Amino acid sequence: MKDFLFIYRADYAAMQQQGSPEQMQAMMQRWMDWLGTLTAKDQLKDKGNRLQHGGRVVKPNNVVTDGPYMEIKETLGGYSIIVAPDIDAATEIAKTCPIYMTGGSVEVREIAAM
């Protein structure tokens, strides 16, 4: 089995429109149910976390800039680590993620052992 990083991306403007408390609770429940299903199937290694909207980018020569950038449509919303035999199986798992209900996407990357 291999480890895969799921990077959750969403439209920045859509993330700003949070919806009603009931809608937010329903979406959170979908995420918890999905993560619970992955846990029950031994496919979830680390549920990860959501990421705050602000951040910094450190570039060569110690140049530091603020981020995320308003001109970028997509922003990173969070991550998880999934266990699967190969990238095709990990991709199939990603297809079941609730992020698609809000127009988001999942980037699937194999984690290379050092």
C-alpha positions in Angstrom: 0.0 0.0 0.0 1.1 3.5 -0.7 0.3 6.9 0.9 -1.4 9.6 -1.2 -1.8 13.3 -0.3 -5.3 14.6 -1.1 -5.1 18.4 -1.6 -8.5 20.0 -1.4 -9.0 23.1 -3.6 -11.9 25.4 -3.9 -12.9 28.6 -5.6 -11.9 31.4 -3.3 -15.1 33.4 -4.0 -17.3 30.4 -3.3 -15.4 29.8 0.0 -16.3 33.4 1.0 -20.1 32.6 0.6 -20.5 30.3 3.6 -24.2 29.7 3.4 -26.6 29.4 6.3 -25.6 27.7 9.5 -27.8 24.7 8.5 -26.0 24.4 5.1 -22.6 24.6 6.8 -23.6 22.0 9.3 -24.9 19.7 6.5 -21.7 20.0 4.5 -19.6 19.3 7.6 -21.7 16.2 8.3 -21.0 15.0 4.7 -17.3 15.5 5.3 -17.4 13.6 8.6 -19.4 10.8 7.0 -17.0 10.5 4.1 -14.0 10.5 6.4 -15.7 7.9 8.6 -16.3 5.7 5.6 -12.6 5.9 4.6 -11.6 5.1 8.2 -13.9 2.0 8.2 -12.3 0.8 5.0 -8.7 1.4 6.4 -8.1 3.9 3.6 -7.5 7.0 5.8 -4.1 7.4 7.3 -4.5 11.0 8.5 -7.6 13.0 8.2 -5.5 16.1 7.9 -6.9 19.6 8.6 -8.4 22.6 7.0 -6.1 25.4 6.2 -6.5 29.1 7.2 -7.0 31.5 4.4 -3.9 33.6 5.0 -0.4 32.5 4.7 3.1 33.4 3.4 5.3 32.3 0.5 9.0 32.2 1.1 11.1 32.6 -2.1 14.8 32.6 -2.9 16.9 35.4 -1.3 14.5 35.4 1.7 11.8 37.2 -0.1 8.5 36.8 1.8 5.1 37.6 0.4 1.6 37.3 1.8 -0.9 34.9 0.4 -3.2 33.5 -0.8 -3.6 36.0 -3.6 -7.0 37.5 -4.4 -6.2 37.2 -8.2 -5.9 33.4 -7.9 -9.3 31.8 -8.4 -8.5 28.6 -6.5 -7.2 28.3 -3.0 -6.0 25.3 -0.9 -8.7 24.4 1.6 -7.1 21.4 3.4 -5.5 18.0 3.0 -5.7 14.4 4.0 -3.4 11.4 3.7 -5.1 8.3 2.1 -3.8 4.7 1.8 -4.3 3.0 -1.5 -2.5 0.3 -3.6 -1.9 2.8 -6.5 -2.8 6.2 -7.9 -5.8 4.7 -9.9 -7.3 3.4 -6.6 -6.5 6.7 -4.9 -8.2 8.6 -7.7 -11.3 6.4 -7.3 -11.4 7.3 -3.6 -11.1 11.0 -4.5 -14.1 10.8 -6.7 -16.3 10.2 -3.6 -15.2 13.4 -1.8 -18.0 15.8 -0.9 -16.0 18.8 -2.1 -17.5 18.5 -5.6 -20.9 19.6 -4.2 -19.4 23.1 -3.8 -17.4 23.2 -7.0 -14.1 22.2 -5.5 -11.5 19.7 -6.6 -9.1 17.1 -5.2 -5.5 16.9 -6.3 -4.1 13.4 -5.8 -0.3 13.0 -5.3 1.7 10.0 -4.2 3.9 10.6 -1.3 7.5 9.6 -2.1 9.3 7.9 0.8 12.6 9.5 1.7 
